[in-house]
């Protein structure tokens, strides 16, 4: 009898906790795809106002003419933005200060040796990050970042380091075991897997490496498809990260009647395909470029830099800053300058990715 009562008490407790974890109704539903396929986006009106407030772009500084002496001719050691006029250069520097270091000001990147000196690692990192932003807008604008584009503020939001970054973590020890978790499962992490029991680090294999994301076979029988359930769980973990980062359901990118079928998927799936490859490129070609300058407190346990993922830009919104068109006010970040191309030489395979590749991709 006591055992039964204890079990009943546990059941009531779990039910109460479960109900407490649910979002308060009523929810709003927006039809995003074919009727009858469950392609609906669920919106919580109770949290929407807060999300909108947290995703507001700052007011842009007044525009200045592009005429006059070039910054590279007037100032010393301007490697990336030397082709800007002095006015444009000053305006962009002031804006970057507001976006990245509003409390520290210019001294966050510039030390006691003068503005031209590279005595602080933050200045060298910022130079690469400007080149990375230009690359993201120019190379990936047509396929992912769109005309709205990205600026330093998209990720930083007034923080020296973006709030949402990741490093390759050591696999945690599992209870009752002498070894680490073989797949990194059963480690709760809202950003990585939405508190699921899925592998907690989908970033390293997919957003840094080029592991195969697509697990579904093309035939009824597993002819030629040797993908395992274990491998599939890593893909599911990445999909959970997408959902958490954008604040959307699976049907934002997939048709629920045929998840694997590209022809029946909405255009957002194509954007996500390019996003994965964009993030890989930016991590490997730009973020890793800064690692030799970083102090230990800016690195992970394995000595890697703090890298970007989907939530770095999106931060819970289906479009970063809900599509605020910041780039139109900062055209200097829209295309790669001669200095940024010279600073970072990137292979061009990703620019020429054929549309047919999407059929076999993630």
TORLOMI-210526 format. One record per residue (C-alpha): residue number from 1; z, x, y; residue in three letters. Coordinates in nm, 3 decimals, decimal comma. Example, Ala and Ser with C-alpha at 12.3 -4.5 7.8 and 13.67 -1.06 7.14 Angstrom:
BEGIN
{rec 1 {0,780 1,230 -0,450} 'ALA'} {rec 2 {0,714 1,367 -0,106} 'SER'} 
//
This chain:
BEGIN
{rec 1 {0,000 0,000 0,000} 'UNK'} {rec 2 {0,093 0,279 0,240} 'UNK'} {rec 3 {-0,227 0,461 0,151} 'UNK'} {rec 4 {-0,430 0,146 0,221} 'UNK'} {rec 5 {-0,257 0,100 0,556} 'UNK'} {rec 6 {-0,321 0,462 0,647} 'UNK'} {rec 7 {-0,688 0,425 0,558} 'UNK'} {rec 8 {-0,706 0,104 0,762} 'UNK'} {rec 9 {-0,547 0,284 1,055} 'UNK'} {rec 10 {-0,800 0,566 1,030} 'UNK'} {rec 11 {-1,081 0,312 1,016} 'UNK'} {rec 12 {-0,955 0,135 1,327} 'UNK'} {rec 13 {-0,918 0,469 1,507} 'UNK'} {rec 14 {-1,271 0,580 1,418} 'UNK'} {rec 15 {-1,410 0,243 1,523} 'UNK'} {rec 16 {-1,225 0,262 1,855} 'UNK'} {rec 17 {-1,344 0,618 1,919} 'UNK'} {rec 18 {-1,699 0,519 1,827} 'UNK'} {rec 19 {-1,696 0,221 2,062} 'UNK'} {rec 20 {-1,541 0,434 2,338} 'UNK'} {rec 21 {-1,827 0,679 2,303} 'UNK'} {rec 22 {-2,092 0,411 2,352} 'UNK'} {rec 23 {-2,239 0,351 2,695} 'UNK'} {rec 24 {-2,135 0,037 2,873} 'UNK'} {rec 25 {-2,400 -0,239 2,855} 'UNK'} {rec 26 {-2,625 -0,381 2,972} 'UNK'} {rec 27 {-2,899 -0,120 2,954} 'UNK'} {rec 28 {-3,243 -0,144 3,107} 'UNK'} {rec 29 {-3,550 -0,092 2,889} 'UNK'} {rec 30 {-3,891 0,021 3,010} 'UNK'} {rec 31 {-4,195 -0,024 2,787} 'UNK'} {rec 32 {-4,379 0,311 2,775} 'UNK'} {rec 33 {-4,624 0,263 2,491} 'UNK'} {rec 34 {-4,773 0,024 2,241} 'UNK'} {rec 35 {-4,576 -0,297 2,192} 'UNK'} {rec 36 {-4,404 -0,330 1,859} 'UNK'} {rec 37 {-4,375 0,046 1,802} 'UNK'} {rec 38 {-4,037 0,099 1,967} 'UNK'} {rec 39 {-4,191 0,312 2,245} 'UNK'} {rec 40 {-3,932 0,215 2,501} 'UNK'} {rec 41 {-3,721 0,419 2,740} 'UNK'} {rec 42 {-3,357 0,311 2,765} 'UNK'} {rec 43 {-3,200 0,357 3,108} 'UNK'} {rec 44 {-2,832 0,336 3,189} 'UNK'} {rec 45 {-2,798 0,184 3,537} 'UNK'} {rec 46 {-2,437 0,304 3,551} 'UNK'} {rec 47 {-2,538 0,670 3,549} 'UNK'} {rec 48 {-2,880 0,650 3,716} 'UNK'} {rec 49 {-2,750 0,665 4,073} 'UNK'} {rec 50 {-2,546 0,975 3,993} 'UNK'} {rec 51 {-2,846 1,142 3,826} 'UNK'} {rec 52 {-3,066 1,068 4,126} 'UNK'} {rec 53 {-2,804 1,208 4,363} 'UNK'} {rec 54 {-2,783 1,529 4,160} 'UNK'} {rec 55 {-3,159 1,573 4,160} 'UNK'} {rec 56 {-3,239 1,566 4,529} 'UNK'} {rec 57 {-3,450 1,844 4,677} 'UNK'} {rec 58 {-3,319 2,007 4,997} 'UNK'} {rec 59 {-3,502 1,956 5,323} 'UNK'} {rec 60 {-3,767 2,221 5,374} 'UNK'} {rec 61 {-3,750 2,463 5,665} 'UNK'} {rec 62 {-4,012 2,397 5,936} 'UNK'} {rec 63 {-4,351 2,545 5,853} 'UNK'} {rec 64 {-4,470 2,857 6,033} 'UNK'} {rec 65 {-4,824 2,986 6,095} 'UNK'} {rec 66 {-4,984 3,226 5,850} 'UNK'} {rec 67 {-5,118 3,435 6,134} 'UNK'} {rec 68 {-4,988 3,762 6,269} 'UNK'} {rec 69 {-4,885 4,093 6,114} 'UNK'} {rec 70 {-4,830 4,108 5,738} 'UNK'} {rec 71 {-4,480 4,160 5,604} 'UNK'} {rec 72 {-4,598 4,453 5,394} 'UNK'} {rec 73 {-4,722 4,630 5,709} 'UNK'} {rec 74 {-4,401 4,576 5,906} 'UNK'} {rec 75 {-4,124 4,605 5,646} 'UNK'} {rec 76 {-4,064 4,872 5,385} 'UNK'} {rec 77 {-4,074 4,817 5,009} 'UNK'} {rec 78 {-4,212 4,461 5,008} 'UNK'} {rec 79 {-4,372 4,464 4,666} 'UNK'} {rec 80 {-4,449 4,099 4,587} 'UNK'} {rec 81 {-4,474 3,912 4,918} 'UNK'} {rec 82 {-4,637 4,177 5,133} 'UNK'} {rec 83 {-4,945 3,965 5,200} 'UNK'} {rec 84 {-4,740 3,696 5,380} 'UNK'} {rec 85 {-4,720 3,693 5,758} 'UNK'} {rec 86 {-4,388 3,806 5,901} 'UNK'} {rec 87 {-4,308 3,445 5,988} 'UNK'} {rec 88 {-4,390 3,316 5,639} 'UNK'} {rec 89 {-4,195 3,598 5,479} 'UNK'} {rec 90 {-3,885 3,534 5,691} 'UNK'} {rec 91 {-3,900 3,159 5,624} 'UNK'} {rec 92 {-3,929 3,208 5,248} 'UNK'} {rec 93 {-3,643 3,461 5,242} 'UNK'} {rec 94 {-3,421 3,219 5,433} 'UNK'} {rec 95 {-3,511 2,938 5,192} 'UNK'} {rec 96 {-3,443 3,153 4,885} 'UNK'} {rec 97 {-3,103 3,239 5,032} 'UNK'} {rec 98 {-3,028 2,869 5,066} 'UNK'} {rec 99 {-3,148 2,795 4,713} 'UNK'} {rec 100 {-2,981 3,083 4,529} 'UNK'} {rec 101 {-2,695 3,229 4,734} 'UNK'} {rec 102 {-2,583 2,990 5,008} 'UNK'} {rec 103 {-2,232 3,139 5,014} 'UNK'} {rec 104 {-2,309 3,512 4,987} 'UNK'} {rec 105 {-2,617 3,500 5,205} 'UNK'} {rec 106 {-2,856 3,794 5,226} 'UNK'} {rec 107 {-2,596 4,035 5,088} 'UNK'} {rec 108 {-2,629 3,882 4,742} 'UNK'} {rec 109 {-2,953 4,080 4,699} 'UNK'} {rec 110 {-2,931 4,335 4,981} 'UNK'} {rec 111 {-2,659 4,603 4,988} 'UNK'} {rec 112 {-2,524 4,854 5,236} 'UNK'} {rec 113 {-2,824 5,086 5,208} 'UNK'} {rec 114 {-3,048 4,855 5,410} 'UNK'} {rec 115 {-3,296 4,579 5,334} 'UNK'} {rec 116 {-3,558 4,816 5,195} 'UNK'} {rec 117 {-3,326 4,969 4,935} 'UNK'} {rec 118 {-3,323 4,862 4,569} 'UNK'} {rec 119 {-2,957 4,956 4,523} 'UNK'} {rec 120 {-2,857 4,611 4,392} 'UNK'} {rec 121 {-2,985 4,478 4,061} 'UNK'} {rec 122 {-3,001 4,127 4,205} 'UNK'} {rec 123 {-3,284 4,228 4,440} 'UNK'} {rec 124 {-3,491 4,373 4,156} 'UNK'} {rec 125 {-3,430 4,062 3,947} 'UNK'} {rec 126 {-3,521 3,833 4,238} 'UNK'} {rec 127 {-3,851 4,016 4,282} 'UNK'} {rec 128 {-3,944 3,945 3,920} 'UNK'} {rec 129 {-3,825 3,585 3,948} 'UNK'} {rec 130 {-4,052 3,525 4,249} 'UNK'} {rec 131 {-4,344 3,660 4,047} 'UNK'} {rec 132 {-4,239 3,434 3,757} 'UNK'} {rec 133 {-4,232 3,127 3,982} 'UNK'} {rec 134 {-4,580 3,203 4,110} 'UNK'} {rec 135 {-4,703 3,248 3,754} 'UNK'} {rec 136 {-4,553 2,917 3,641} 'UNK'} {rec 137 {-4,721 2,730 3,925} 'UNK'} {rec 138 {-5,063 2,894 3,908} 'UNK'} {rec 139 {-5,113 2,934 3,533} 'UNK'} {rec 140 {-4,925 2,629 3,408} 'UNK'} {rec 141 {-4,979 2,392 3,700} 'UNK'} {rec 142 {-5,268 2,204 3,540} 'UNK'} {rec 143 {-5,098 2,164 3,205} 'UNK'} {rec 144 {-4,728 2,132 3,280} 'UNK'} {rec 145 {-4,573 2,197 3,621} 'UNK'} {rec 146 {-4,830 1,970 3,792} 'UNK'} {rec 147 {-4,894 1,962 4,169} 'UNK'} {rec 148 {-4,521 1,909 4,232} 'UNK'} {rec 149 {-4,463 2,262 4,104} 'UNK'} {rec 150 {-4,141 2,459 4,082} 'UNK'} {rec 151 {-3,945 2,673 4,327} 'UNK'} {rec 152 {-3,632 2,882 4,292} 'UNK'} {rec 153 {-3,430 2,570 4,372} 'UNK'} {rec 154 {-3,570 2,383 4,072} 'UNK'} {rec 155 {-3,350 2,593 3,845} 'UNK'} {rec 156 {-3,081 2,741 4,068} 'UNK'} {rec 157 {-2,965 2,438 4,271} 'UNK'} {rec 158 {-2,750 2,658 4,494} 'UNK'} {rec 159 {-2,613 2,875 4,212} 'UNK'} {rec 160 {-2,663 3,251 4,175} 'UNK'} {rec 161 {-2,747 3,193 3,809} 'UNK'} {rec 162 {-2,893 2,859 3,699} 'UNK'} {rec 163 {-2,634 2,635 3,539} 'UNK'} {rec 164 {-2,838 2,594 3,222} 'UNK'} {rec 165 {-2,939 2,922 3,063} 'UNK'} {rec 166 {-2,897 3,056 2,711} 'UNK'} {rec 167 {-2,849 3,376 2,515} 'UNK'} {rec 168 {-2,877 3,447 2,144} 'UNK'} {rec 169 {-2,527 3,386 2,011} 'UNK'} {rec 170 {-2,374 3,537 1,702} 'UNK'} {rec 171 {-2,354 3,282 1,421} 'UNK'} {rec 172 {-2,000 3,144 1,404} 'UNK'} {rec 173 {-1,770 3,187 1,105} 'UNK'} {rec 174 {-1,747 2,877 0,891} 'UNK'} {rec 175 {-1,403 2,751 0,776} 'UNK'} {rec 176 {-1,309 2,872 0,431} 'UNK'} {rec 177 {-1,593 3,121 0,420} 'UNK'} {rec 178 {-1,621 3,497 0,451} 'UNK'} {rec 179 {-1,971 3,475 0,592} 'UNK'} {rec 180 {-2,127 3,335 0,902} 'UNK'} {rec 181 {-2,304 3,001 0,898} 'UNK'} {rec 182 {-2,642 3,066 0,731} 'UNK'} {rec 183 {-2,830 2,822 0,954} 'UNK'} {rec 184 {-2,588 2,785 1,243} 'UNK'} {rec 185 {-2,521 2,424 1,153} 'UNK'} {rec 186 {-2,219 2,204 1,216} 'UNK'} {rec 187 {-2,152 2,366 1,553} 'UNK'} {rec 188 {-2,130 2,105 1,827} 'UNK'} {rec 189 {-2,337 2,187 2,132} 'UNK'} {rec 190 {-2,463 1,913 2,361} 'UNK'} {rec 191 {-2,737 2,123 2,523} 'UNK'} {rec 192 {-2,877 2,260 2,198} 'UNK'} {rec 193 {-2,849 1,977 1,949} 'UNK'} {rec 194 {-2,674 1,685 2,114} 'UNK'} {rec 195 {-2,353 1,733 1,913} 'UNK'} {rec 196 {-2,547 1,686 1,589} 'UNK'} {rec 197 {-2,492 1,884 1,269} 'UNK'} {rec 198 {-2,830 2,048 1,319} 'UNK'} {rec 199 {-2,874 2,423 1,381} 'UNK'} {rec 200 {-2,716 2,504 1,717} 'UNK'} {rec 201 {-2,969 2,768 1,831} 'UNK'} {rec 202 {-3,323 2,632 1,836} 'UNK'} {rec 203 {-3,397 2,849 2,139} 'UNK'} {rec 204 {-3,435 3,191 1,980} 'UNK'} {rec 205 {-3,700 3,096 1,720} 'UNK'} {rec 206 {-3,896 2,852 1,938} 'UNK'} {rec 207 {-3,845 2,934 2,308} 'UNK'} {rec 208 {-3,849 3,309 2,261} 'UNK'} {rec 209 {-4,018 3,353 1,926} 'UNK'} {rec 210 {-4,324 3,164 1,810} 'UNK'} {rec 211 {-4,186 3,004 1,494} 'UNK'} {rec 212 {-4,388 2,712 1,360} 'UNK'} {rec 213 {-4,250 2,386 1,498} 'UNK'} {rec 214 {-4,473 2,144 1,309} 'UNK'} {rec 215 {-4,331 2,061 0,965} 'UNK'} {rec 216 {-4,516 1,744 0,864} 'UNK'} {rec 217 {-4,791 1,775 0,608} 'UNK'} {rec 218 {-5,142 1,639 0,651} 'UNK'} {rec 219 {-5,165 1,486 0,304} 'UNK'} {rec 220 {-4,957 1,245 0,096} 'UNK'} {rec 221 {-4,873 1,524 -0,148} 'UNK'} {rec 222 {-4,734 1,861 -0,035} 'UNK'} {rec 223 {-5,068 2,034 -0,088} 'UNK'} {rec 224 {-5,039 2,370 0,082} 'UNK'} {rec 225 {-4,731 2,260 0,278} 'UNK'} {rec 226 {-4,430 2,464 0,168} 'UNK'} {rec 227 {-4,207 2,369 0,461} 'UNK'} {rec 228 {-3,852 2,288 0,357} 'UNK'} {rec 229 {-3,594 2,039 0,482} 'UNK'} {rec 230 {-3,397 2,339 0,608} 'UNK'} {rec 231 {-3,688 2,443 0,829} 'UNK'} {rec 232 {-3,734 2,086 0,943} 'UNK'} {rec 233 {-3,374 2,072 1,065} 'UNK'} {rec 234 {-3,448 2,353 1,311} 'UNK'} {rec 235 {-3,734 2,149 1,452} 'UNK'} {rec 236 {-3,513 1,844 1,482} 'UNK'} {rec 237 {-3,258 2,054 1,671} 'UNK'} {rec 238 {-3,526 2,156 1,921} 'UNK'} {rec 239 {-3,631 1,792 1,960} 'UNK'} {rec 240 {-3,269 1,699 2,034} 'UNK'} {rec 241 {-3,268 1,964 2,304} 'UNK'} {rec 242 {-3,580 1,811 2,458} 'UNK'} {rec 243 {-3,422 1,467 2,457} 'UNK'} {rec 244 {-3,096 1,588 2,614} 'UNK'} {rec 245 {-3,275 1,799 2,875} 'UNK'} {rec 246 {-3,507 1,524 2,997} 'UNK'} {rec 247 {-3,272 1,230 2,942} 'UNK'} {rec 248 {-3,530 1,051 2,730} 'UNK'} {rec 249 {-3,583 0,910 2,381} 'UNK'} {rec 250 {-3,806 1,056 2,110} 'UNK'} {rec 251 {-4,070 0,800 2,206} 'UNK'} {rec 252 {-4,118 0,968 2,542} 'UNK'} {rec 253 {-4,353 1,205 2,358} 'UNK'} {rec 254 {-4,408 1,039 2,019} 'UNK'} {rec 255 {-4,542 0,710 1,889} 'UNK'} {rec 256 {-4,271 0,578 1,657} 'UNK'} {rec 257 {-4,523 0,446 1,404} 'UNK'} {rec 258 {-4,676 0,790 1,351} 'UNK'} {rec 259 {-4,463 1,070 1,493} 'UNK'} {rec 260 {-4,694 1,346 1,374} 'UNK'} {rec 261 {-5,021 1,192 1,489} 'UNK'} {rec 262 {-5,151 1,344 1,812} 'UNK'} {rec 263 {-5,414 1,077 1,871} 'UNK'} {rec 264 {-5,148 0,806 1,885} 'UNK'} {rec 265 {-4,906 1,004 2,102} 'UNK'} {rec 266 {-4,870 0,962 2,479} 'UNK'} {rec 267 {-4,992 1,236 2,718} 'UNK'} {rec 268 {-4,636 1,361 2,763} 'UNK'} {rec 269 {-4,654 1,519 2,419} 'UNK'} {rec 270 {-4,940 1,740 2,535} 'UNK'} {rec 271 {-4,733 1,844 2,837} 'UNK'} {rec 272 {-4,444 1,930 2,606} 'UNK'} {rec 273 {-4,677 2,140 2,389} 'UNK'} {rec 274 {-4,773 2,346 2,692} 'UNK'} {rec 275 {-4,413 2,355 2,814} 'UNK'} {rec 276 {-4,300 2,531 2,497} 'UNK'} {rec 277 {-4,562 2,799 2,543} 'UNK'} {rec 278 {-4,487 2,832 2,911} 'UNK'} {rec 279 {-4,117 2,886 2,848} 'UNK'} {rec 280 {-4,194 3,142 2,578} 'UNK'} {rec 281 {-4,416 3,336 2,814} 'UNK'} {rec 282 {-4,171 3,328 3,103} 'UNK'} {rec 283 {-3,884 3,440 2,881} 'UNK'} {rec 284 {-4,073 3,723 2,714} 'UNK'} {rec 285 {-4,284 3,850 3,002} 'UNK'} {rec 286 {-4,050 3,798 3,295} 'UNK'} {rec 287 {-3,686 3,733 3,206} 'UNK'} {rec 288 {-3,678 4,014 2,950} 'UNK'} {rec 289 {-3,835 4,242 3,212} 'UNK'} {rec 290 {-3,505 4,231 3,405} 'UNK'} {rec 291 {-3,276 4,314 3,116} 'UNK'} {rec 292 {-3,248 4,689 3,181} 'UNK'} {rec 293 {-3,096 4,619 3,523} 'UNK'} {rec 294 {-2,843 4,355 3,418} 'UNK'} {rec 295 {-2,471 4,429 3,393} 'UNK'} {rec 296 {-2,294 4,332 3,071} 'UNK'} {rec 297 {-2,148 4,014 3,215} 'UNK'} {rec 298 {-2,503 3,888 3,270} 'UNK'} {rec 299 {-2,603 3,950 2,910} 'UNK'} {rec 300 {-2,529 3,784 2,578} 'UNK'} {rec 301 {-2,332 3,933 2,287} 'UNK'} {rec 302 {-2,649 4,089 2,148} 'UNK'} {rec 303 {-2,741 4,244 2,483} 'UNK'} {rec 304 {-3,014 3,998 2,577} 'UNK'} {rec 305 {-3,068 3,839 2,922} 'UNK'} {rec 306 {-2,982 3,482 3,013} 'UNK'} {rec 307 {-3,306 3,300 2,941} 'UNK'} {rec 308 {-3,457 2,965 3,033} 'UNK'} {rec 309 {-3,498 2,648 2,831} 'UNK'} {rec 310 {-3,609 2,293 2,909} 'UNK'} {rec 311 {-3,278 2,194 3,070} 'UNK'} {rec 312 {-3,293 2,492 3,307} 'UNK'} {rec 313 {-3,544 2,301 3,519} 'UNK'} {rec 314 {-3,506 1,940 3,408} 'UNK'} {rec 315 {-3,126 1,908 3,410} 'UNK'} {rec 316 {-3,129 1,558 3,263} 'UNK'} {rec 317 {-3,429 1,426 3,459} 'UNK'} {rec 318 {-3,761 1,343 3,291} 'UNK'} {rec 319 {-3,922 1,537 3,579} 'UNK'} {rec 320 {-3,731 1,817 3,756} 'UNK'} {rec 321 {-3,584 1,675 4,076} 'UNK'} {rec 322 {-3,760 1,351 3,974} 'UNK'} {rec 323 {-4,091 1,496 4,081} 'UNK'} {rec 324 {-3,995 1,600 4,435} 'UNK'} {rec 325 {-4,307 1,787 4,562} 'UNK'} {rec 326 {-4,134 2,099 4,693} 'UNK'} {rec 327 {-4,434 2,323 4,631} 'UNK'} {rec 328 {-4,640 2,164 4,909} 'UNK'} {rec 329 {-4,387 2,304 5,157} 'UNK'} {rec 330 {-4,397 2,651 5,000} 'UNK'} {rec 331 {-4,761 2,728 4,916} 'UNK'} {rec 332 {-4,670 3,099 4,898} 'UNK'} {rec 333 {-4,518 3,022 4,557} 'UNK'} {rec 334 {-4,820 2,830 4,431} 'UNK'} {rec 335 {-5,035 3,126 4,330} 'UNK'} {rec 336 {-4,977 3,478 4,210} 'UNK'} {rec 337 {-4,990 3,731 4,488} 'UNK'} {rec 338 {-5,157 4,067 4,439} 'UNK'} {rec 339 {-4,812 4,221 4,433} 'UNK'} {rec 340 {-4,681 3,994 4,159} 'UNK'} {rec 341 {-4,986 4,061 3,941} 'UNK'} {rec 342 {-4,933 4,433 3,987} 'UNK'} {rec 343 {-4,561 4,402 3,916} 'UNK'} {rec 344 {-4,601 4,205 3,591} 'UNK'} {rec 345 {-4,915 4,224 3,381} 'UNK'} {rec 346 {-4,927 3,925 3,146} 'UNK'} {rec 347 {-5,171 3,860 2,864} 'UNK'} {rec 348 {-5,402 3,565 2,927} 'UNK'} {rec 349 {-5,418 3,405 2,581} 'UNK'} {rec 350 {-5,190 3,119 2,687} 'UNK'} {rec 351 {-5,424 3,035 2,975} 'UNK'} {rec 352 {-5,713 2,989 2,733} 'UNK'} {rec 353 {-5,530 2,786 2,466} 'UNK'} {rec 354 {-5,792 2,543 2,328} 'UNK'} {rec 355 {-5,715 2,174 2,310} 'UNK'} {rec 356 {-5,779 2,186 1,935} 'UNK'} {rec 357 {-5,470 2,402 1,896} 'UNK'} {rec 358 {-5,255 2,101 1,983} 'UNK'} {rec 359 {-5,353 1,929 1,662} 'UNK'} {rec 360 {-5,185 2,194 1,452} 'UNK'} {rec 361 {-4,914 2,285 1,699} 'UNK'} {rec 362 {-4,563 2,160 1,757} 'UNK'} 
//
